[in-house]
């Protein structure tokens, strides 16, 4: 193993408060609760002996018809033959997946450009019966649309003590055992899961600054990772990486061939140097236990903060460019979530404490405008993701998913319109 050096920010101001204009860590915790807590009940694709295979073309190759009676298009055949993770993916409002499957004519163009779609694993069980899941997965399998999921790897509820304020011991094994029944349910209903992204394991450890030996239980939580003393910083990163690597190994043993990746944030708590250090230390821990490194690294960027934090909002994206370049330098695909980041913030940067900005009730174009704004900013600094995912995980104060409509794609402000227009503007 190589000797990893701590990021250079430890030679700077020990409080490292530059650019910090509000409590970013509390913001990250709230957003993580939305994006991560709702995933309790994750899922992932099944092993060869458990997963149902995509519906095969009938024995007559000329027929080009699946067992369900669906006639394959050239695009379907192309997707079915593709063994990669795909380039352009969507995670629409989870409650709308069945409506999308039942009305493909209402998003026909978007359907042509996507390679994968999915949701947080537990949401399939939350919203759909077994028969409804079968309809969704048959729709996807027929067309060769890969099933991609998000879920936990290291979470505060995975520790041994049962106390949410600590993460002690083998959190990976406990999260794995918790999620396995959910994965089995999805597989039993025809879900063939191609990839899984982990819901911010590093951030979750930093939110609960405890390692396996419980030696940091009295350490005060910091607003930025770099504000921890160097030895605590190293210990927290090591613990998060070790448990994530263990979780990856368990998942790969259960689901051979699955593509696994990590999602982390860039919104103040973690800087570009921290993320690069994390990638190295996670790769090192994977090597130590004999499991392949992650298949991709994905960023969830709270870009609305850049418009508050920097005089030039593109400065934040230039930090992301450093992470992208590092990933590509080591041959790791760089994946980026596109979403409307300003959903939870007032113009002064203060947080709405879990409820969306009131404009979401007053101005339905907010989601669409936000996605397109991110597209423009990312392109402006020359970031070219290896994999794009348009994703929402948020609901309004009444529990209604945002954006409020998913289809049709030719109606202003729907989710599918935002995905289609983003693709046509920046990725065609």
N, C-alpha and C positions, 0 to 999 in steps of 0.2 A: 504494500500500500504506500502511496506517496504521502509525504508529510505535508498536510494542509496548513497554510498560514491563515490566521484570522484576517478578516477584511481590514483594509487600511483605515476605515473610519475610527478604529480604536486608538489611532495616533492623533486624532483630532479632539475637539471639545468633548470631554467625557459626558456631558449632558446631551450633546448632539441634538440640539433643539432647532437647528436651522430649518427654515421653512415651516415649522410647526405652528399653525395658527388656531388649531382647536384640537380637542381630544380625539385624535385619530384612532387611538386604540379602542376607545369605547365605541366609536363608529364601526370599527372592524368587527367588534364583538357582536353588535346588533345585526350587522349585515350577515355575519357568519351564522347567527342564530336563524336568520331567514333562509340563507342558502344552504346551511348545513343541518340545523336541527330538524328541519322538516324532512330530512332524508333518513330518519331513524327507521330502518327497514329498507336496506339497500338491496341491489340485486345485481346479478351478472350472469353471463351466459354459461351454459353447462358444458360438462365434459362430453367426450364422444359417446360415452355409454349412457348419458342422461339427456342430452339435448336432442330435441327433434330437429332434424335437418330441414333446410329450406325445401319447400315442395319441389319435387323433381319434375323435369319435363317428362311427359308421357313417353313410353318406349319408342313411339314413332317420332324420330327427331324432326321430321318435316312438319309435324303438327304444331310444334311450338306452343303447346298448351299445358298449363300446370294441372296438378291433380284437382285443384279447386275450379277448373274450367276457365282460368284467366289466360288470355292470349298474350304471349310475350311480345314486347316491342324491342327494337334494336337497343334502346337505352337500357331496358331491363336486362337483356342478355349481357350487355357490357358490364353492368353492375354486378350481376351474378358471377361473372368470371373474374372480377377484380378481388384480389386477396389483400389489398392494402386497406388501410383504415379509411381511405377516402379523403377528399379535400374540403368539401363544403357540407356542413352538417347543421341541423337545427334541433333545438330543444324548445318546442312551443309550449304554451300553457298546458300542463299535464292533463288537465280536465277536458281538453279538446282533442285528444288524440283519436278517440273513437269517431268523433264527428269528421275529422280529416280523413280517416280511413273509409268512412262511408260516403264521402263526397269528393272523390279525387278530381272530378271535373271542375271544382271550384278553386283548385290550386294546381292546375295542370302544368303551367310553366315552371313553377317552383318545384314541383315534383320531378321535373326533368333535370334540374340542376343539382339536387341534393344527392349525396352519397350515403348519408346516415341520418338517423333521427332517434330521439329517445327522451329520457326524463330521469329524475332521481328515482332510484329503484323502488323505494317504498310507495311511491305515488301510484304505481301500477295497481298495487293492492288496495290503496286507499280509494281510488276512483272507479275501479272496474271489477266486475265479476269474472269468473273463469271464462265463461262464454264470450264476454266482451273482449277479454285479453286475446282469446283465440282469433277473433275477427281482426284485431289490430295486427297481430303477428302474422296471420295469413296474408293480409294486405302487404306487409313489409317484405315477407319472405318471397312472395310471388314476384315482386319487382326488384328483388336483390338489394333492398334498402337495408343497410346494416343497422343493428340495434346498438346504440351507445348509451351508457348509463353513467350516473354520478352517484357517489356514496361515500361513506366514512371509511377510514383506515385506522386513524388514531383519534379517538374522541374522549371527552372527559367522562362519559358514561361507560367507558370500556375498562376502567381501572379495577383493581381488586377490592378496594375498601368499600365501594358503593357510595362514596362521598363525592359529590360533583365538584368539590373544591380541590380535589387532588387527582393526579394521574400517576398511579403507582403500579409497577410490575408489568405483566404481560397484556397490555391493552390490545395488541394485535390479535391474539388468540381469542379474546373475549368478543371483540367486534366481529371477527370472522364467524364465530359460533352464533352470534346474534343474527347475522345477515344470511347465513346459509339457508334457513327455511324459506326466506323470501326469494332467494335465487332459485330454489327448487320449485317454488310455485310458478314462477315465470317460465322456467324450462318446461314444466309439465303442460303449460298452455301454449307451447310452440315457440317461445322466445329463444332465439339463437343469438346470444350476446357476443358481439364482436369486440367491443372495447369498454373499458371502465376507467373513469377518472376519479381520483380521490379528493375528497372535500377538505382541502387545506390542512393537512396533518401538522405541518410546521406551525402555522398560525394557532392551531388548537393547543399545541404544547406551550406556546408563548403566552397564550391567554391564561393558562393554568401552570405557572412556572414550577413544575415538579418533575423530577426524573425518576427512574426506576428505583433508586435507593432512598427516595423521599428526602434527600439532603437539602433541597431548596424550598421546603414547605414554608419557611419564614421569609423568603425573599419577596420583596415588594414588586408587584407587577409594574412593568415599565411601559411607557407609551410607544417607545421604539425599541426594536430588538437590540440595537447598538448601545442602548443605555444600560444594559445589564453589564455587570463586571465580566471581564473576558472569560474567566473560568466558568461562570454561570452560563454565559452565552454558548460556549463550547459544549457544556453539558446538556443544555436544552436541545441544541441542534443535533447532538449525537443521539440522544434519546429518541427524538422524533424520527430521525433517519433509521435507526435500528428497528423501531417498531414498524415503520412503513415498509422496510425491506422484508421483515418477517411476514407481514400481511401479504405482500406481493407474492412471496413464495407459496404461502398457503393457497392463495387464489389460483395461481398457476397450476398447482397440483390438482385442484378441484376442477379447473376449466382449462385444459390444455389448449394452447394456441391463442388465448385471449391477449389483447393488447392493453397494457396497463400504463397509466400516466398519472402524474401529480398535478393538482391545481394549487397555485398559491396566489397571494394578493400582492398588488403594488398600490398602496394608498397610505403611505406614511409609516406604518409599523415596520415594514420591510423595504429596504432600499435595494437598488440594483446589485450592489456588492453582496448584500445578504443573500439574495436569490442565487447568485452565481456560486457563492460558498455552499449554499444548501444543495445545489445540483451536484457539486463535487462530493460532498459528504454523503449524500444519499447513494450516489454511484459506488462510493467506496464501501458502504455498509452492505449493499447488494452483493458486491464481489466477495465480501468476507463470508457470506453465508451461501455462496454458490448459486445465486439466482440472477438472471439477467437484469441489467439496469432498466429503468423505465423506458417504455417505447416512445414516449413523448413528454414534453413539459408544457403545461398550459398556464396562462396568466388570466386572472380575473382582475381587470384594472378599473379602479374607481376613478375614472378620468375626470369626473366633475370637480374633484379636489384640485386638479391642475389649474382650473380657472380661478381658484382662490389662492392657491399656494404660490403660484409663480406669476410674475408680470407677463411673461410669455408662456401661455398654457402649453405650447408644444414642448417646453423644456421637460415636462414629465414624460412625454412620449420619447424624448431622446434618451432618457434613462432606460426605458423599455427596449429601445434599439440596442443598447449594450447587452441586455439579456438575450435578445434574439441572436445577435452576432456570436455570443458565446456558445449558445446551443448549437448553432450551425458549425462552429469551429470544432466541436467534438462529435459532430454527426448525429445530434439529437433533434428530432423534429420539434419545431416551435409552434405551439397551438395558441390561439388567441380567441377569447370570448368577446363577442360584440353585443352590447346591450345599452340601455339608456341609463347611464350611471347617475344622473341627477335626480333620480326618483325620490331619494330620501333627504334632500338637502334644500334649505332655504338659500336665497342669494348670498347671505353672509357666511355660509358654510356651516351654520348650526344644523343640528339633526332633528328630524321630525319624530324621533324616538319610536321607530318601528312602523309608523304610518306613512304612506306615500305623501309626497308633496301635493297640496290641494289641487294643483293644476291638473292632476290626473283625472279628477272628477270634472274639472271645468274645461279642460283642453285635451281632447282625445288624441291630438297629434303629437303629444309629448314623446311617446315611445318611438314613433317613426323618426321624428326629428333627432332624437338622441342617438339612435343607431346610425343614421346618416352622418351626424356630426362626428362620431367616432371614426367612421369610414374615411372621412375627409382628413381628420387629424393623423390617423395612422399612415395614410398614403403620403401626407405632406412631409413626414420625416423619413420616408423610404422603408418602413417596416413591411416585409412581405412574409406573412405567416405561411408555414408549411401546411397548416390546417386551420380552417375557419369554422367557428361555431356561433350561430346566432341563438341566443339563449335568454329565456326569462325564468326567474324563480320567485318572483315577487307577486304579492297580492295587495289589494287595497285594504282599508280599514274594515271593510265588510267581508273580507276573505275572497273577493272576486279577483281572478287573475288579471294581470296587466301584461300586454294590452287587452282591452276588453273584448276585442274580436280577433279571431285567428284567420278565418276565411270569410269571404272570397278574397283572392289575391288582387282583384281589380277594384277593390273598395279602399278608399283612403284610410290610412292608419292601422290596417290590420297587421297581424304578425307576419303573415305570408307576404304581404306587399313589402314590408320592411326588408325581409330576407331577399326577395326577388330584386328589389331596386338596389340594395347593397351589392349584390352579386353583379348586376348589370353595370353598375357605376365603377366598381373597383376590382372585380375578379374575373370578368368575362375573358 
